[in-house]
C-alpha cells in the first residue's frame, strides 16, 4: 500500500511538473512524511527531485533559452541562500494565525502569507482580461530570479514563482519547459550538499525499495507529461500554471502547506 501511494503521487506530480514547472517536491514530501520521519522524508524527496530534474534535462534541456537561464538562474542561486538565512530569522517569530483542522494545528506565518499573496498576483495576471497580455522583458528576469530564490530559501517552493515569471517571458512552449528544467537543475545542484548530508545520515534507515519506486514512477510521469505537452498550446500551459498557483497560494495563506 505504501509503495502504491508513493508511486502514484510521484507519477502524477511529475507529469504535472513537466507542464507547470513546479509541484513534485511540494506534493511528494508530505506523502513520504506519512511513512517516515520528516527529516528522512526531506532527504528522500531531495533525491527524487534531483534525479527527476536530471532526467527531464536529458529529455528537453537542449531546447532551453540560455540567456534567460543565466539572467534568471544565477540570481536565484544567490537569493536562495539569503532566503534560507531569512527563514532562520522568521522561524523565531510566532505565527500570525493558528487554527485547527481536525486534530491538526495549522500555522499561517509571515513568509507563507507574503509568498501566497505574490502567487495570487500571478493568478490575477492570467485571469484579469486587461492584464492577460502582460509580459516580462529580459530586464525583469534577474528580479524574477531573486524573488524565486528567496521563496525557495524560505519555503522550498521556488518553482512556483519561477513558472509565473517564465510563463510571461515571451518564450515558446518548449523553451518555457526546457528553461525551467535547466534552472531547476541548477537549484537542485546548489542544494545537493544539503541533500547528500541528510542522505548520508539517514541512508541506513531509508527504504531503498520505496525510493527506487518513487524515482521510476517520477521518470514515467515525466515521459507522460512530455507526451501530454505536445497537445498543449502556451495559453493552455499558462492556464494550468494559474490553477496550480491558485491552489498553492490558498494552501500557503491558509497554513496547509
N, C-alpha and C positions, 0 to 999 in steps of 0.2 A: 504493500500500500504506500509506504514511504517513497519508494523509488518511482512508483506510478505518478504520485502527486508532484514530486520534484521534477521528473522528466517532462510532464505535461506543462507545468509552468515555464520551465526553461524553453521548451519548444515554442509555445505561444508568445512568450515575451520576446524571444529572439526574432521571431517573424515580424512582430510589431516594430521592434527596434530597428530592423533593417530599413523599414519605411520611414519611421519617425525620427530615428537617430538617438533615442533615449528610452529607458524603461526597464532594461534587463536587470540591472542591479537593484533597482527600486522594487521590482516585483519578486525577484528571486531571494534576496536576503531574508525577508520576513518568513518565507517558506522554510528555508534552511533553519532559521531560528526556532521553528516549531519542533524540529527534531534534534537540535543540538544547542549547546550554549552559544550565546551571542557572539563571543569572540571567535569561536570556530566557524560560525555562520559567516562572519565578515571575511575570514580567511578563505573559506570555500567559495564565496561569491566573487572575491577578488580573482581567484584562479580561473573560474568560469568566464568572467567578464574579459579578462586579459586574453585568454586563448580564443574566445569568440571574436574579439576585436582583430586579432591577427588573422584568423580565418577569413573574416569579411574583407580585410585588407587584400588578401590574396585573390578574392573574388572581384573586387571593384576598384582597388587602390589606384590603378593606372588611369582612371578617369577623374581623379581629383583635380581641383583647380588650385594649383600650388601657391600662387600669390595670396589667395585667401587663407590657405593653410598657415602660411608664415605670419600674415597680418593678424590672424585670429588666434592661432595655436600658441605662439610664443608668449604673448601677454597672458593667455590663460594659464600657462605653466607657472609663471611667476606669481600670478594672483592667487592660484590655488594654495600656495604656501602661506600667503598673507591671510587667506580665508581660514586656513587651519589654525593660525595664531589667533585670529578673531574669535574662532569657535571656543578656544580656551578661555577667553575673556568673557564671552557671553554665557558660557556654561556656569559661571559663578553667579549669574543673575537669576533671580527667581522667575518662573514662568509668568506671563501676563495673565493667563487664564488656565484654570484646571477644571475639567469636567469628567463625568463618569459615563462610560458606555458599557452597561452591564457591570461586570466586575473589574473592568479595565479603566485605569485613570489615564486621561489624555491631557497633554500639556501643549498649550499654544505659547511658543517663545517668540522673542523679538525677531530672530533670524528667520523662522518659519513664516512669520507674518509678512516680513519685507519681501522675501522671495516669492511667496504666494501672490502678493499684490503685483509684483513685477510680471509674473506669469499671466495674471489676468489682463494686464495691459496688452500682451501679445495676442491673447484671445480676442480682445476688442478690436485690435488692429485687423484681424482676419475677418471679423463678422460685422463690424460697423461699415456700411456701404461707402461712406466718404473716405474711409481710411484704407480700403482694400487695395488701392494702387500704390500705397506707400512702399518704398524700397529703401534699403540702407546702402549708401555708396561705399566704395572700398575704404574711404577715410574713417568710417564708423566701425570697421572690423576690429581694430585694436580695443575700442571701447567695449564691443561685444565680448571679446576675449577676456577683458578684465572682469566684467560682470559675471560671465560664465565661470571663470576660475574662482572668483570669490564665493559664488554659490556652491561650487564643488567642494571648496575647502570647508565651508561652513556646514553643508548638508549632504555632500556626496552626490548632488543632483545637478552637476554642471551640464549634462546633456540636454536638459530641457531648455535652458536659456540659449545654449549653442544652436539648437534647431530653430528656435524662434528667430534668431538673427539670420542664420544662413538661409532660411526659407524666404527671406526678404532681400537677399543679396543679389538677386538677378541671375542666379545660377540655373542651369538646366536641371532637370530631374536627376539624371545620372550623376552630374557633377555635384549636386547638393548631397546625395547619399555618399558618394566616394569621399568628398571633402570632409564630411562629418566623421566618416570611418577613420581617416588618417589622423584627424585631430584627436579622436578618442584613443587611438593607439599611442599618440604622444603623451596624453594624460595618463594612460594606464602604465606606460613605461616609467613615468615620473613617480608613480605610486608603487612600482614593483618592489622597491626596497622594503616598504612597509608590509606589503603582502608576503614577501619572502620570509621576513622575520616571523610574522604570525604563523605562516605555514610551517616553518621550522619548529616553532614552539609546540604546535598542535598536531604535527603530522602523525604522531603515534596514535592519536585518538580520533583522527579524521576517518570517515568511512570512504575509503578509496573507491569502492564499487559505486557508491552513491555519486561521488564526484565525477567518475567516468560517465555515468548515465546522464548527468546534468550537462556535461560538456558535449557529448554526442547529440543529445536532444537539441541543445542550443545550435550546434552546427546544422542539424536538419532543419531547424526553424529558420536559420539564415538562408538556406537554399530555397525554402518555400517563399520566404519574404522577397528574395531576389526574383523569383518567378512571378510573384504577385505584383511586384513593382512594374514589371513590363506592361501591365494592363492599366496603369495609373498615369494620369497627367500630373503636372506640377501643381495645378489647382487642387486636385484630389489629395495629393500628398499634404498640402498646406491645411486642408480641412481635417485630415487625420491628426495632424500635429495639434491643431487647435482644440480638438476634442480631448486628446490626451493631456494637453496643457491645462485645460479646464479641470479635469479630474484630479491632476496633481496639485493644482492651486487650491482646490477645495480641501484636499487631504492635508495640505500644509497648514492652511488657515484654521482648519478645524482640529489640528493636532493629531490627525490619524496617521500621518507619516513622520 
